[in-house]
Amino acid sequence: MRAYYVYILTNPRKTVLYVGVTNDLFTRLQKHYENRGKLKTFAGRYYCYKLLYFEMFPDPNSAISREKEIKGWRREKKEALIKKENPAMAFIPWEDVR
């Protein structure tokens, strides 16, 4: 069975939130880290590679729908979602998503 993830990243100063979707969270986090500082992508341009939150879904359509829903929210609502699972908005180590 395959899993799909919706995730929220931030930069080291927590000034930007980035919402994405993937079927391999660990590898995607590595790519975000490698792309930091690269201007061609939003996450790279703003150094978004620190994981704050993720959800798992059994199918891609559910994950994509959830990603679109969260992307449409204001920052305050995204932060409230993060704080439900991660009250301190602490960075989640990559090892914890394997």
C-alpha positions as CSV (number, residue, x, y, z in Angstrom):
1,M,0.0,0.0,0.0
2,R,1.3,3.4,-1.0
3,A,1.0,6.5,1.3
4,Y,0.7,10.1,0.2
5,Y,1.6,13.1,2.4
6,V,0.6,16.7,2.7
7,Y,3.3,18.6,4.5
8,I,4.1,22.1,5.8
9,L,7.6,23.5,5.7
10,T,9.1,26.7,6.9
11,N,12.4,28.5,6.7
12,P,14.8,28.7,9.7
13,R,13.3,32.0,10.9
14,K,9.7,30.7,10.5
15,T,8.6,33.7,8.4
16,V,7.3,31.6,5.4
17,L,5.0,28.6,5.3
18,Y,5.1,26.2,2.3
19,V,2.5,23.5,1.7
20,G,3.3,20.5,-0.5
21,V,2.2,17.0,-1.4
22,T,4.4,13.9,-2.1
23,N,4.4,10.1,-2.1
24,D,7.9,10.0,-0.5
25,L,8.2,12.5,2.3
26,F,11.8,11.7,3.3
27,T,13.1,12.0,-0.3
28,R,11.1,15.2,-0.9
29,L,12.5,16.8,2.3
30,Q,16.0,16.0,1.1
31,K,15.2,17.7,-2.3
32,H,13.9,20.8,-0.5
33,Y,17.1,20.9,1.6
34,E,19.3,20.5,-1.6
35,N,17.3,23.3,-3.4
36,R,17.6,25.9,-0.6
37,G,18.7,29.2,-2.0
38,K,17.8,28.3,-5.6
39,L,15.6,31.0,-7.1
40,K,13.7,28.7,-9.5
41,T,11.3,27.4,-6.8
42,F,9.3,29.1,-4.1
43,A,10.6,26.8,-1.4
44,G,14.2,27.2,-2.6
45,R,14.0,31.0,-2.9
46,Y,12.7,31.3,0.7
47,Y,14.8,28.5,2.2
48,C,11.8,26.4,3.2
49,Y,13.2,23.0,4.2
50,K,12.2,22.7,7.9
51,L,9.3,20.3,8.5
52,L,6.6,21.5,10.9
53,Y,3.6,19.3,10.1
54,F,2.5,16.4,7.9
55,E,-0.6,14.3,7.3
56,M,-0.7,10.9,5.6
57,F,-3.4,9.7,3.1
58,P,-4.1,6.4,1.4
59,D,-4.7,7.8,-2.1
60,P,-3.3,10.7,-4.2
61,N,-6.6,12.4,-4.8
62,S,-7.3,12.8,-1.1
63,A,-3.8,14.2,-0.5
64,I,-4.1,16.7,-3.4
65,S,-7.5,17.9,-2.2
66,R,-6.2,18.4,1.3
67,E,-3.1,20.3,-0.1
68,K,-5.4,22.6,-2.1
69,E,-7.6,23.2,0.9
70,I,-4.7,24.1,3.2
71,K,-3.1,26.3,0.6
72,G,-6.3,28.4,0.4
73,W,-6.1,29.1,4.2
74,R,-4.7,32.2,5.7
75,R,-1.4,31.9,7.7
76,E,-3.3,32.0,11.1
77,K,-5.4,29.0,10.2
78,K,-2.3,27.0,9.0
79,E,-0.5,27.8,12.2
80,A,-3.5,26.7,14.3
81,L,-3.4,23.3,12.4
82,I,0.3,22.9,13.0
83,K,-0.1,23.8,16.7
84,K,-2.7,21.0,17.2
85,E,0.0,18.4,16.6
86,N,3.1,20.5,17.2
87,P,2.3,23.1,19.9
88,A,5.8,24.6,19.9
89,M,6.0,24.7,16.1
90,A,9.3,22.8,16.6
91,F,11.1,21.5,13.5
92,I,10.5,17.8,13.0
93,P,13.6,15.7,12.4
94,W,13.7,13.9,9.1
95,E,14.4,10.6,10.8
96,D,10.9,10.8,12.4
97,V,9.2,10.5,9.0
98,R,10.8,7.3,7.9
